[in-house]
């Protein structure tokens, strides 16, 4: 995903002279909030995969309903992809002083609208399970429990980003 974004950004920068693309790329990678969110996403994914696998063995179920770390990881991925990836054709995607609930990056606020839309989109994709989410459930142990929610998170994150890009 990041390789694709970087390639598109460099193409736009090279052909349209948009200096904000380079600024967004460099400021995103130097952003301590963004770096912390990446580390947090990886830690939750790794610990969640291990814990979900142990819980599935303990309760003798493929995907125990008591396990919710997969939902946490998928929802975090939704907000990370949907809110952290800058919209490169805007001059600034910086947050304002209007009641932000938190920051996912230095330039991206998590206001109540993004949280609500991200939650609804994640739940829709988690229930619908478009390709390859349903197939990911068949992976062994904790991987199957977590992977379908990661796919739902990716789909929801892209949808949330598109909603932001459209100005919603």
Secondary structure, DSSP 8 states (H G I E B T S, - for coil): -HHHHHHHHHHHHHHH--HHHHHHHHHHHT-HHHHHHHHHHHHHHHHHHHHHHHHHHHHT-SS-TT--HHHHHHHHHHHIIIIIS--TTSS-----SS----EEETTEE--HHHHHHHHHHHHHHHHH-TTTHHHHTTSSHHHHHHHHHHHHHHHHHHHHHHHHHTT-
